[in-house]
Amino acid sequence: MAKALLGYVGGSDPRVLAEMRRLQQRVQDLESELVRIQAENDALSAAAARHGESLLDSIDVSKAEPALT
């Protein structure tokens, strides 16, 4: 079962191994980016809460322009 999950067909193909390493690195990079963005989002949410209003409350609907379609 584990061999099938790793793409094992009858020998270690260097191209497959290189692609697997590249994809694992990409996943790690994306996970790091996600943690960074979540921390930034939490900081922005905390800052907005300190100001006592949400972003949506600060929008003046009477002056809002229609969305372009």
All heavy atoms as TSV, in Angstrom:
chain	resi	resn	atom	element	x	y	z
A	1	MET	N	N	0.821	-1.190	0.000
A	1	MET	CA	C	0.000	0.000	0.000
A	1	MET	C	C	0.869	1.258	0.000
A	1	MET	O	O	0.622	2.171	-0.747
A	1	MET	CB	C	-0.915	-0.043	1.226
A	1	MET	CG	C	-1.772	1.166	1.380
A	1	MET	SD	S	-3.080	1.129	0.177
A	1	MET	CE	C	-4.002	2.532	0.664
A	2	ALA	N	N	1.869	1.295	0.864
A	2	ALA	CA	C	2.733	2.476	0.928
A	2	ALA	C	C	3.485	2.676	-0.373
A	2	ALA	O	O	3.699	3.803	-0.807
A	2	ALA	CB	C	3.714	2.345	2.083
A	3	LYS	N	N	3.863	1.590	-1.009
A	3	LYS	CA	C	4.574	1.707	-2.283
A	3	LYS	C	C	3.673	2.348	-3.326
A	3	LYS	O	O	4.122	3.172	-4.125
A	3	LYS	CB	C	5.046	0.332	-2.752
A	3	LYS	CG	C	6.150	-0.246	-1.890
A	3	LYS	CD	C	6.550	-1.615	-2.401
A	3	LYS	CE	C	7.617	-2.226	-1.522
A	3	LYS	NZ	N	8.009	-3.553	-1.983
A	4	ALA	N	N	2.412	1.981	-3.338
A	4	ALA	CA	C	1.478	2.558	-4.302
A	4	ALA	C	C	1.287	4.046	-4.038
A	4	ALA	O	O	1.178	4.843	-4.973
A	4	ALA	CB	C	0.142	1.831	-4.238
A	5	LEU	N	N	1.250	4.458	-2.776
A	5	LEU	CA	C	1.070	5.868	-2.446
A	5	LEU	C	C	2.269	6.706	-2.871
A	5	LEU	O	O	2.138	7.874	-3.198
A	5	LEU	CB	C	0.841	6.029	-0.949
A	5	LEU	CG	C	-0.492	5.479	-0.435
A	5	LEU	CD1	C	-0.528	5.567	1.076
A	5	LEU	CD2	C	-1.650	6.223	-1.044
A	6	LEU	N	N	3.435	6.130	-2.875
A	6	LEU	CA	C	4.638	6.858	-3.254
A	6	LEU	C	C	4.929	6.783	-4.746
A	6	LEU	O	O	5.920	7.323	-5.215
A	6	LEU	CB	C	5.847	6.324	-2.475
A	6	LEU	CG	C	5.808	6.572	-0.972
A	6	LEU	CD1	C	6.993	5.900	-0.292
A	6	LEU	CD2	C	5.807	8.053	-0.672
A	7	GLY	N	N	4.088	6.105	-5.499
A	7	GLY	CA	C	4.304	6.004	-6.930
A	7	GLY	C	C	5.304	4.938	-7.298
A	7	GLY	O	O	5.912	4.979	-8.363
A	8	TYR	N	N	5.494	3.982	-6.461
A	8	TYR	CA	C	6.463	2.916	-6.688
A	8	TYR	C	C	5.910	1.956	-7.726
A	8	TYR	O	O	4.817	1.434	-7.588
A	8	TYR	CB	C	6.717	2.179	-5.373
A	8	TYR	CG	C	7.758	1.097	-5.469
A	8	TYR	CD1	C	9.102	1.413	-5.358
A	8	TYR	CD2	C	7.399	-0.225	-5.676
A	8	TYR	CE1	C	10.064	0.438	-5.428
A	8	TYR	CE2	C	8.355	-1.210	-5.757
A	8	TYR	CZ	C	9.690	-0.883	-5.629
A	8	TYR	OH	O	10.631	-1.858	-5.700
A	9	VAL	N	N	6.669	1.714	-8.803
A	9	VAL	CA	C	6.196	0.827	-9.864
A	9	VAL	C	C	7.170	-0.308	-10.101
A	9	VAL	O	O	6.823	-1.293	-10.722
A	9	VAL	CB	C	5.973	1.620	-11.176
A	9	VAL	CG1	C	5.464	0.730	-12.290
A	9	VAL	CG2	C	5.030	2.770	-10.948
A	10	GLY	N	N	8.333	-0.248	-9.621
A	10	GLY	CA	C	9.290	-1.318	-9.849
A	10	GLY	C	C	10.713	-0.826	-9.770
A	10	GLY	O	O	11.624	-1.439	-10.291
A	11	GLY	N	N	10.920	0.261	-9.171
A	11	GLY	CA	C	12.250	0.819	-9.044
A	11	GLY	C	C	12.146	2.291	-8.735
A	11	GLY	O	O	11.152	2.930	-9.057
A	12	SER	N	N	13.142	2.829	-8.136
A	12	SER	CA	C	13.123	4.239	-7.782
A	12	SER	C	C	13.550	5.068	-8.986
A	12	SER	O	O	14.725	5.076	-9.363
A	12	SER	CB	C	14.059	4.500	-6.611
A	12	SER	OG	O	13.612	3.801	-5.481
A	13	ASP	N	N	12.601	5.722	-9.586
A	13	ASP	CA	C	12.879	6.608	-10.713
A	13	ASP	C	C	13.349	7.943	-10.145
A	13	ASP	O	O	12.626	8.585	-9.377
A	13	ASP	CB	C	11.617	6.791	-11.545
A	13	ASP	CG	C	11.848	7.598	-12.807
A	13	ASP	OD1	O	12.980	8.100	-13.000
A	13	ASP	OD2	O	10.904	7.726	-13.600
A	14	PRO	N	N	14.536	8.377	-10.507
A	14	PRO	CA	C	15.053	9.639	-9.954
A	14	PRO	C	C	14.152	10.838	-10.246
A	14	PRO	O	O	14.047	11.754	-9.436
A	14	PRO	CB	C	16.409	9.822	-10.624
A	14	PRO	CG	C	16.740	8.530	-11.270
A	14	PRO	CD	C	15.483	7.737	-11.388
A	15	ARG	N	N	13.480	10.830	-11.372
A	15	ARG	CA	C	12.583	11.943	-11.702
A	15	ARG	C	C	11.399	11.976	-10.749
A	15	ARG	O	O	10.972	13.056	-10.321
A	15	ARG	CB	C	12.099	11.827	-13.139
A	15	ARG	CG	C	13.218	12.027	-14.163
A	15	ARG	CD	C	12.735	11.717	-15.539
A	15	ARG	NE	N	12.386	10.291	-15.570
A	15	ARG	CZ	C	11.866	9.657	-16.604
A	15	ARG	NH1	N	11.614	10.305	-17.709
A	15	ARG	NH2	N	11.603	8.377	-16.546
A	16	VAL	N	N	10.868	10.799	-10.428
A	16	VAL	CA	C	9.733	10.729	-9.511
A	16	VAL	C	C	10.170	11.173	-8.118
A	16	VAL	O	O	9.459	11.919	-7.441
A	16	VAL	CB	C	9.135	9.298	-9.474
A	16	VAL	CG1	C	8.088	9.176	-8.385
A	16	VAL	CG2	C	8.544	8.942	-10.828
A	17	LEU	N	N	11.344	10.720	-7.690
A	17	LEU	CA	C	11.847	11.105	-6.375
A	17	LEU	C	C	12.093	12.615	-6.306
A	17	LEU	O	O	11.772	13.264	-5.302
A	17	LEU	CB	C	13.129	10.339	-6.053
A	17	LEU	CG	C	12.969	8.831	-5.857
A	17	LEU	CD1	C	14.329	8.169	-5.666
A	17	LEU	CD2	C	12.060	8.535	-4.690
A	18	ALA	N	N	12.652	13.177	-7.358
A	18	ALA	CA	C	12.904	14.618	-7.393
A	18	ALA	C	C	11.585	15.397	-7.362
A	18	ALA	O	O	11.467	16.404	-6.657
A	18	ALA	CB	C	13.710	14.985	-8.634
A	19	GLU	N	N	10.603	14.919	-8.101
A	19	GLU	CA	C	9.295	15.573	-8.112
A	19	GLU	C	C	8.635	15.473	-6.739
A	19	GLU	O	O	8.031	16.432	-6.258
A	19	GLU	CB	C	8.403	14.940	-9.187
A	19	GLU	CG	C	7.026	15.544	-9.283
A	19	GLU	CD	C	7.003	16.961	-9.832
A	19	GLU	OE1	O	8.058	17.478	-10.257
A	19	GLU	OE2	O	5.920	17.560	-9.824
A	20	MET	N	N	8.769	14.321	-6.095
A	20	MET	CA	C	8.190	14.137	-4.771
A	20	MET	C	C	8.853	15.084	-3.763
A	20	MET	O	O	8.169	15.717	-2.956
A	20	MET	CB	C	8.341	12.688	-4.319
A	20	MET	CG	C	7.610	12.393	-3.023
A	20	MET	SD	S	7.547	10.657	-2.585
A	20	MET	CE	C	9.261	10.208	-2.552
A	21	ARG	N	N	10.169	15.215	-3.829
A	21	ARG	CA	C	10.868	16.144	-2.936
A	21	ARG	C	C	10.441	17.586	-3.208
A	21	ARG	O	O	10.241	18.368	-2.276
A	21	ARG	CB	C	12.380	16.004	-3.087
A	21	ARG	CG	C	12.966	14.822	-2.338
A	21	ARG	CD	C	14.490	14.905	-2.280
A	21	ARG	NE	N	15.100	14.815	-3.605
A	21	ARG	CZ	C	15.437	13.672	-4.197
A	21	ARG	NH1	N	15.222	12.525	-3.599
A	21	ARG	NH2	N	15.987	13.684	-5.394
A	22	ARG	N	N	10.295	17.922	-4.475
A	22	ARG	CA	C	9.865	19.276	-4.842
A	22	ARG	C	C	8.468	19.563	-4.302
A	22	ARG	O	O	8.198	20.626	-3.738
A	22	ARG	CB	C	9.880	19.440	-6.359
A	22	ARG	CG	C	9.568	20.867	-6.817
A	22	ARG	CD	C	9.421	20.953	-8.322
A	22	ARG	NE	N	8.203	20.329	-8.800
A	22	ARG	CZ	C	6.986	20.890	-8.728
A	22	ARG	NH1	N	6.837	22.077	-8.176
A	22	ARG	NH2	N	5.927	20.259	-9.197
A	23	LEU	N	N	7.569	18.590	-4.443
A	23	LEU	CA	C	6.205	18.772	-3.954
A	23	LEU	C	C	6.155	18.844	-2.432
A	23	LEU	O	O	5.387	19.628	-1.871
A	23	LEU	CB	C	5.302	17.648	-4.479
A	23	LEU	CG	C	5.027	17.688	-5.984
A	23	LEU	CD1	C	4.284	16.439	-6.404
A	23	LEU	CD2	C	4.274	18.940	-6.373
A	24	GLN	N	N	6.966	18.039	-1.755
A	24	GLN	CA	C	7.017	18.103	-0.294
A	24	GLN	C	C	7.508	19.467	0.168
A	24	GLN	O	O	6.982	20.042	1.126
A	24	GLN	CB	C	7.917	16.994	0.257
A	24	GLN	CG	C	7.314	15.614	0.159
A	24	GLN	CD	C	8.307	14.510	0.533
A	24	GLN	OE1	O	9.518	14.707	0.470
A	24	GLN	NE2	N	7.774	13.357	0.896
A	25	GLN	N	N	8.512	20.014	-0.518
A	25	GLN	CA	C	9.019	21.343	-0.183
A	25	GLN	C	C	7.952	22.398	-0.434
A	25	GLN	O	O	7.784	23.330	0.356
A	25	GLN	CB	C	10.285	21.664	-0.988
A	25	GLN	CG	C	10.894	23.005	-0.642
A	25	GLN	CD	C	11.326	23.085	0.806
A	25	GLN	OE1	O	11.992	22.198	1.299
A	25	GLN	NE2	N	10.928	24.135	1.492
A	26	ARG	N	N	7.213	22.242	-1.523
A	26	ARG	CA	C	6.142	23.197	-1.844
A	26	ARG	C	C	5.061	23.176	-0.771
A	26	ARG	O	O	4.549	24.220	-0.372
A	26	ARG	CB	C	5.555	22.862	-3.220
A	26	ARG	CG	C	4.465	23.779	-3.663
A	26	ARG	CD	C	4.969	25.171	-3.974
A	26	ARG	NE	N	3.880	25.963	-4.490
A	26	ARG	CZ	C	3.685	27.228	-4.175
A	26	ARG	NH1	N	4.538	27.859	-3.405
A	26	ARG	NH2	N	2.665	27.886	-4.656
A	27	VAL	N	N	4.713	21.974	-0.299
A	27	VAL	CA	C	3.715	21.846	0.765
A	27	VAL	C	C	4.217	22.536	2.030
A	27	VAL	O	O	3.475	23.279	2.678
A	27	VAL	CB	C	3.372	20.357	1.030
A	27	VAL	CG1	C	2.593	20.194	2.323
A	27	VAL	CG2	C	2.599	19.769	-0.133
A	28	GLN	N	N	5.488	22.330	2.380
A	28	GLN	CA	C	6.048	22.991	3.559
A	28	GLN	C	C	6.030	24.512	3.402
A	28	GLN	O	O	5.701	25.239	4.352
A	28	GLN	CB	C	7.479	22.511	3.805
A	28	GLN	CG	C	7.554	21.089	4.313
A	28	GLN	CD	C	9.003	20.613	4.468
A	28	GLN	OE1	O	9.942	21.327	4.121
A	28	GLN	NE2	N	9.164	19.406	4.975
A	29	ASP	N	N	6.368	24.988	2.205
A	29	ASP	CA	C	6.342	26.429	1.948
A	29	ASP	C	C	4.928	26.989	2.102
A	29	ASP	O	O	4.722	28.052	2.701
A	29	ASP	CB	C	6.880	26.746	0.557
A	29	ASP	CG	C	8.356	26.446	0.406
A	29	ASP	OD1	O	9.044	26.258	1.428
A	29	ASP	OD2	O	8.822	26.364	-0.755
A	30	LEU	N	N	3.947	26.277	1.558
A	30	LEU	CA	C	2.560	26.736	1.650
A	30	LEU	C	C	2.051	26.694	3.085
A	30	LEU	O	O	1.303	27.584	3.507
A	30	LEU	CB	C	1.664	25.890	0.739
A	30	LEU	CG	C	1.871	26.109	-0.763
A	30	LEU	CD1	C	1.080	25.085	-1.563
A	30	LEU	CD2	C	1.500	27.522	-1.166
A	31	GLU	N	N	2.455	25.680	3.848
A	31	GLU	CA	C	2.055	25.620	5.248
A	31	GLU	C	C	2.654	26.784	6.031
A	31	GLU	O	O	1.972	27.394	6.863
A	31	GLU	CB	C	2.480	24.284	5.866
A	31	GLU	CG	C	1.640	23.113	5.389
A	31	GLU	CD	C	2.160	21.765	5.849
A	31	GLU	OE1	O	3.353	21.676	6.255
A	31	GLU	OE2	O	1.388	20.798	5.812
A	32	SER	N	N	3.894	27.126	5.750
A	32	SER	CA	C	4.528	28.268	6.407
A	32	SER	C	C	3.813	29.565	6.040
A	32	SER	O	O	3.590	30.432	6.895
A	32	SER	CB	C	5.998	28.367	6.009
A	32	SER	OG	O	6.685	27.229	6.426
A	33	GLU	N	N	3.470	29.700	4.786
A	33	GLU	CA	C	2.749	30.891	4.323
A	33	GLU	C	C	1.386	30.985	4.996
A	33	GLU	O	O	0.952	32.071	5.392
A	33	GLU	CB	C	2.597	30.843	2.801
A	33	GLU	CG	C	1.910	32.041	2.205
A	33	GLU	CD	C	2.782	33.289	2.161
A	33	GLU	OE1	O	3.972	33.205	2.498
A	33	GLU	OE2	O	2.265	34.345	1.804
A	34	LEU	N	N	0.719	29.869	5.146
A	34	LEU	CA	C	-0.587	29.846	5.801
A	34	LEU	C	C	-0.473	30.300	7.254
A	34	LEU	O	O	-1.283	31.109	7.720
A	34	LEU	CB	C	-1.184	28.441	5.726
A	34	LEU	CG	C	-2.535	28.240	6.395
A	34	LEU	CD1	C	-3.596	29.104	5.738
A	34	LEU	CD2	C	-2.927	26.782	6.351
A	35	VAL	N	N	0.522	29.813	7.965
A	35	VAL	CA	C	0.729	30.213	9.359
A	35	VAL	C	C	1.002	31.710	9.429
A	35	VAL	O	O	0.450	32.421	10.284
A	35	VAL	CB	C	1.873	29.401	9.992
A	35	VAL	CG1	C	2.302	29.990	11.321
A	35	VAL	CG2	C	1.465	27.945	10.152
A	36	ARG	N	N	1.823	32.221	8.518
A	36	ARG	CA	C	2.141	33.652	8.508
A	36	ARG	C	C	0.894	34.493	8.237
A	36	ARG	O	O	0.626	35.488	8.924
A	36	ARG	CB	C	3.204	33.960	7.450
A	36	ARG	CG	C	3.672	35.410	7.457
A	36	ARG	CD	C	4.556	35.730	6.270
A	36	ARG	NE	N	3.856	35.707	5.002
A	36	ARG	CZ	C	3.011	36.664	4.571
A	36	ARG	NH1	N	2.748	37.704	5.331
A	36	ARG	NH2	N	2.420	36.567	3.406
A	37	ILE	N	N	0.096	34.072	7.263
A	37	ILE	CA	C	-1.109	34.831	6.905
A	37	ILE	C	C	-2.143	34.768	8.024
A	37	ILE	O	O	-2.820	35.757	8.304
A	37	ILE	CB	C	-1.672	34.320	5.567
A	37	ILE	CG1	C	-0.743	34.734	4.432
A	37	ILE	CG2	C	-3.078	34.840	5.318
A	37	ILE	CD1	C	-1.096	34.141	3.089
A	38	GLN	N	N	-2.264	33.609	8.676
A	38	GLN	CA	C	-3.203	33.501	9.800
A	38	GLN	C	C	-2.782	34.424	10.942
A	38	GLN	O	O	-3.633	35.074	11.555
A	38	GLN	CB	C	-3.289	32.052	10.294
A	38	GLN	CG	C	-4.084	31.163	9.368
A	38	GLN	CD	C	-4.055	29.694	9.778
A	38	GLN	OE1	O	-3.103	29.244	10.412
A	38	GLN	NE2	N	-5.086	28.964	9.406
A	39	ALA	N	N	-1.490	34.497	11.221
A	39	ALA	CA	C	-1.002	35.391	12.271
A	39	ALA	C	C	-1.265	36.849	11.899
A	39	ALA	O	O	-1.688	37.653	12.748
A	39	ALA	CB	C	0.483	35.159	12.508
A	40	GLU	N	N	-1.038	37.185	10.641
A	40	GLU	CA	C	-1.308	38.557	10.185
A	40	GLU	C	C	-2.792	38.877	10.278
A	40	GLU	O	O	-3.180	39.965	10.703
A	40	GLU	CB	C	-0.823	38.711	8.744
A	40	GLU	CG	C	-0.939	40.108	8.208
A	40	GLU	CD	C	-0.397	40.239	6.793
A	40	GLU	OE1	O	0.487	39.442	6.414
A	40	GLU	OE2	O	-0.871	41.119	6.069
A	41	ASN	N	N	-3.630	37.921	9.910
A	41	ASN	CA	C	-5.072	38.115	9.988
A	41	ASN	C	C	-5.515	38.298	11.436
A	41	ASN	O	O	-6.349	39.169	11.731
A	41	ASN	CB	C	-5.797	36.916	9.364
A	41	ASN	CG	C	-7.280	37.142	9.272
A	41	ASN	OD1	O	-7.737	38.211	8.904
A	41	ASN	ND2	N	-8.054	36.114	9.619
A	42	ASP	N	N	-4.959	37.498	12.340
A	42	ASP	CA	C	-5.297	37.637	13.756
A	42	ASP	C	C	-4.899	39.011	14.281
A	42	ASP	O	O	-5.645	39.641	15.037
A	42	ASP	CB	C	-4.619	36.537	14.576
A	42	ASP	CG	C	-5.191	35.155	14.289
A	42	ASP	OD1	O	-6.288	35.061	13.699
A	42	ASP	OD2	O	-4.516	34.163	14.642
A	43	ALA	N	N	-3.730	39.484	13.869
A	43	ALA	CA	C	-3.267	40.804	14.305
A	43	ALA	C	C	-4.180	41.901	13.766
A	43	ALA	O	O	-4.530	42.845	14.491
A	43	ALA	CB	C	-1.833	41.035	13.855
A	44	LEU	N	N	-4.579	41.787	12.522
A	44	LEU	CA	C	-5.481	42.787	11.937
A	44	LEU	C	C	-6.856	42.753	12.602
A	44	LEU	O	O	-7.465	43.795	12.849
A	44	LEU	CB	C	-5.605	42.567	10.430
A	44	LEU	CG	C	-4.377	42.901	9.601
A	44	LEU	CD1	C	-4.565	42.439	8.157
A	44	LEU	CD2	C	-4.069	44.379	9.657
A	45	SER	N	N	-7.339	41.560	12.907
A	45	SER	CA	C	-8.633	41.431	13.589
A	45	SER	C	C	-8.573	42.048	14.975
A	45	SER	O	O	-9.508	42.730	15.406
A	45	SER	CB	C	-9.040	39.961	13.689
A	45	SER	OG	O	-9.271	39.423	12.418
A	46	ALA	N	N	-7.471	41.812	15.687
A	46	ALA	CA	C	-7.313	42.392	17.020
A	46	ALA	C	C	-7.239	43.914	16.939
A	46	ALA	O	O	-7.829	44.614	17.765
A	46	ALA	CB	C	-6.061	41.828	17.684
A	47	ALA	N	N	-6.548	44.430	15.939
A	47	ALA	CA	C	-6.445	45.882	15.777
A	47	ALA	C	C	-7.809	46.483	15.452
A	47	ALA	O	O	-8.166	47.540	15.975
A	47	ALA	CB	C	-5.440	46.219	14.680
A	48	ALA	N	N	-8.575	45.805	14.628
A	48	ALA	CA	C	-9.911	46.295	14.278
A	48	ALA	C	C	-10.825	46.255	15.492
A	48	ALA	O	O	-11.644	47.154	15.700
A	48	ALA	CB	C	-10.493	45.465	13.137
A	49	ALA	N	N	-10.692	45.226	16.324
A	49	ALA	CA	C	-11.519	45.118	17.522
A	49	ALA	C	C	-11.189	46.229	18.513
A	49	ALA	O	O	-12.072	46.729	19.205
A	49	ALA	CB	C	-11.317	43.747	18.165
A	50	ARG	N	N	-9.907	46.614	18.572
A	50	ARG	CA	C	-9.511	47.707	19.467
A	50	ARG	C	C	-10.122	49.034	19.031
A	50	ARG	O	O	-10.378	49.904	19.846
A	50	ARG	CB	C	-7.997	47.829	19.518
A	50	ARG	CG	C	-7.329	46.757	20.367
A	50	ARG	CD	C	-5.876	47.089	20.618
A	50	ARG	NE	N	-5.102	47.238	19.405
A	50	ARG	CZ	C	-4.426	46.257	18.801
A	50	ARG	NH1	N	-4.454	45.043	19.297
A	50	ARG	NH2	N	-3.738	46.489	17.701
A	51	HIS	N	N	-10.339	49.194	17.748
A	51	HIS	CA	C	-10.915	50.443	17.250
A	51	HIS	C	C	-12.430	50.456	17.379
A	51	HIS	O	O	-13.063	51.470	17.126
A	51	HIS	CB	C	-10.499	50.676	15.796
A	51	HIS	CG	C	-9.076	51.107	15.664
A	51	HIS	ND1	N	-8.015	50.265	15.867
A	51	HIS	CD2	C	-8.539	52.315	15.383
A	51	HIS	CE1	C	-6.890	50.914	15.703
A	51	HIS	NE2	N	-7.171	52.169	15.405
A	52	GLY	N	N	-13.030	49.333	17.733
A	52	GLY	CA	C	-14.454	49.291	18.027
A	52	GLY	C	C	-15.367	49.257	16.820
A	52	GLY	O	O	-16.566	49.435	16.961
A	53	GLU	N	N	-14.851	49.048	15.670
A	53	GLU	CA	C	-15.728	48.957	14.504
A	53	GLU	C	C	-15.147	47.943	13.530
A	53	GLU	O	O	-13.949	47.712	13.469
A	53	GLU	CB	C	-15.897	50.298	13.814
A	53	GLU	CG	C	-14.628	50.853	13.196
A	53	GLU	CD	C	-14.860	52.183	12.506
A	53	GLU	OE1	O	-15.717	52.941	12.965
A	53	GLU	OE2	O	-14.187	52.433	11.504
A	54	SER	N	N	-16.002	47.342	12.780
A	54	SER	CA	C	-15.528	46.406	11.777
A	54	SER	C	C	-15.336	47.154	10.466
A	54	SER	O	O	-15.807	48.280	10.295
A	54	SER	CB	C	-16.523	45.256	11.588
A	54	SER	OG	O	-17.679	45.709	10.918
A	55	LEU	N	N	-14.677	46.545	9.556
A	55	LEU	CA	C	-14.442	47.166	8.258
A	55	LEU	C	C	-15.758	47.451	7.554
A	55	LEU	O	O	-15.932	48.495	6.936
A	55	LEU	CB	C	-13.567	46.243	7.399
A	55	LEU	CG	C	-13.213	46.736	6.004
A	55	LEU	CD1	C	-12.457	48.054	6.092
A	55	LEU	CD2	C	-12.405	45.712	5.267
A	56	LEU	N	N	-16.716	46.555	7.682
A	56	LEU	CA	C	-18.004	46.750	7.026
A	56	LEU	C	C	-18.759	47.941	7.610
A	56	LEU	O	O	-19.486	48.635	6.900
A	56	LEU	CB	C	-18.858	45.487	7.141
A	56	LEU	CG	C	-18.327	44.268	6.388
A	56	LEU	CD1	C	-19.222	43.055	6.651
A	56	LEU	CD2	C	-18.234	44.540	4.900
A	57	ASP	N	N	-18.600	48.185	8.908
A	57	ASP	CA	C	-19.276	49.327	9.532
A	57	ASP	C	C	-18.712	50.654	9.032
A	57	ASP	O	O	-19.399	51.669	9.054
A	57	ASP	CB	C	-19.130	49.263	11.051
A	57	ASP	CG	C	-19.889	48.092	11.649
A	57	ASP	OD1	O	-20.832	47.598	11.003
A	57	ASP	OD2	O	-19.520	47.663	12.758
A	58	SER	N	N	-17.473	50.658	8.583
A	58	SER	CA	C	-16.839	51.902	8.157
A	58	SER	C	C	-17.182	52.278	6.713
A	58	SER	O	O	-16.823	53.354	6.263
A	58	SER	CB	C	-15.327	51.802	8.318
A	58	SER	OG	O	-14.809	50.830	7.423
A	59	ILE	N	N	-17.894	51.425	5.997
A	59	ILE	CA	C	-18.249	51.710	4.606
A	59	ILE	C	C	-19.548	52.506	4.572
A	59	ILE	O	O	-20.556	52.112	5.152
A	59	ILE	CB	C	-18.407	50.400	3.794
A	59	ILE	CG1	C	-17.078	49.645	3.761
A	59	ILE	CG2	C	-18.919	50.694	2.386
A	59	ILE	CD1	C	-17.178	48.275	3.130
A	60	ASP	N	N	-19.484	53.630	3.891
A	60	ASP	CA	C	-20.690	54.461	3.746
A	60	ASP	C	C	-21.473	53.933	2.534
A	60	ASP	O	O	-21.098	54.170	1.387
A	60	ASP	CB	C	-20.296	55.922	3.544
A	60	ASP	CG	C	-21.508	56.848	3.511
A	60	ASP	OD1	O	-22.644	56.361	3.697
A	60	ASP	OD2	O	-21.304	58.047	3.300
A	61	VAL	N	N	-22.556	53.234	2.816
A	61	VAL	CA	C	-23.320	52.572	1.756
A	61	VAL	C	C	-23.969	53.599	0.828
A	61	VAL	O	O	-24.109	53.352	-0.363
A	61	VAL	CB	C	-24.383	51.628	2.368
A	61	VAL	CG1	C	-25.222	50.971	1.286
A	61	VAL	CG2	C	-23.727	50.601	3.256
A	62	SER	N	N	-24.327	54.750	1.331
A	62	SER	CA	C	-24.994	55.744	0.481
A	62	SER	C	C	-24.050	56.293	-0.591
A	62	SER	O	O	-24.485	56.739	-1.641
A	62	SER	CB	C	-25.523	56.896	1.319
A	62	SER	OG	O	-24.444	57.560	1.953
A	63	LYS	N	N	-22.725	56.221	-0.356
A	63	LYS	CA	C	-21.760	56.703	-1.335
A	63	LYS	C	C	-21.112	55.559	-2.112
A	63	LYS	O	O	-20.246	55.803	-2.919
A	63	LYS	CB	C	-20.671	57.502	-0.633
A	63	LYS	CG	C	-21.159	58.801	-0.022
A	63	LYS	CD	C	-20.014	59.558	0.600
A	63	LYS	CE	C	-20.492	60.838	1.217
A	63	LYS	NZ	N	-19.396	61.577	1.828
A	64	ALA	N	N	-21.518	54.341	-1.831
A	64	ALA	CA	C	-20.898	53.198	-2.485
A	64	ALA	C	C	-21.239	53.194	-3.965
A	64	ALA	O	O	-22.331	53.552	-4.375
A	64	ALA	CB	C	-21.373	51.900	-1.832
A	65	GLU	N	N	-20.279	52.795	-4.754
A	65	GLU	CA	C	-20.484	52.698	-6.192
A	65	GLU	C	C	-20.877	51.260	-6.552
A	65	GLU	O	O	-20.464	50.319	-5.886
A	65	GLU	CB	C	-19.198	53.072	-6.929
A	65	GLU	CG	C	-18.761	54.502	-6.682
A	65	GLU	CD	C	-17.486	54.840	-7.425
A	65	GLU	OE1	O	-17.103	54.077	-8.326
A	65	GLU	OE2	O	-16.899	55.858	-7.114
A	66	PRO	N	N	-21.653	51.105	-7.612
A	66	PRO	CA	C	-22.037	49.745	-8.003
A	66	PRO	C	C	-20.822	48.955	-8.498
A	66	PRO	O	O	-19.872	49.532	-9.012
A	66	PRO	CB	C	-23.046	49.957	-9.129
A	66	PRO	CG	C	-22.770	51.319	-9.644
A	66	PRO	CD	C	-22.220	52.113	-8.495
A	67	ALA	N	N	-20.899	47.675	-8.315
A	67	ALA	CA	C	-19.803	46.812	-8.771
A	67	ALA	C	C	-19.810	46.728	-10.287
A	67	ALA	O	O	-20.856	46.743	-10.911
A	67	ALA	CB	C	-19.959	45.424	-8.158
A	68	LEU	N	N	-18.640	46.655	-10.852
A	68	LEU	CA	C	-18.536	46.491	-12.300
A	68	LEU	C	C	-18.824	45.049	-12.653
A	68	LEU	O	O	-18.369	44.135	-11.967
A	68	LEU	CB	C	-17.135	46.893	-12.775
A	68	LEU	CG	C	-16.744	48.339	-12.516
A	68	LEU	CD1	C	-15.313	48.552	-12.956
A	68	LEU	CD2	C	-17.668	49.284	-13.234
A	69	THR	N	N	-19.538	44.852	-13.714
A	69	THR	CA	C	-19.838	43.477	-14.144
A	69	THR	C	C	-19.286	43.216	-15.501
A	69	THR	O	O	-18.934	44.060	-16.251
A	69	THR	CB	C	-21.363	43.212	-14.167
A	69	THR	OG1	O	-21.978	44.176	-15.016
A	69	THR	CG2	C	-21.917	43.304	-12.765
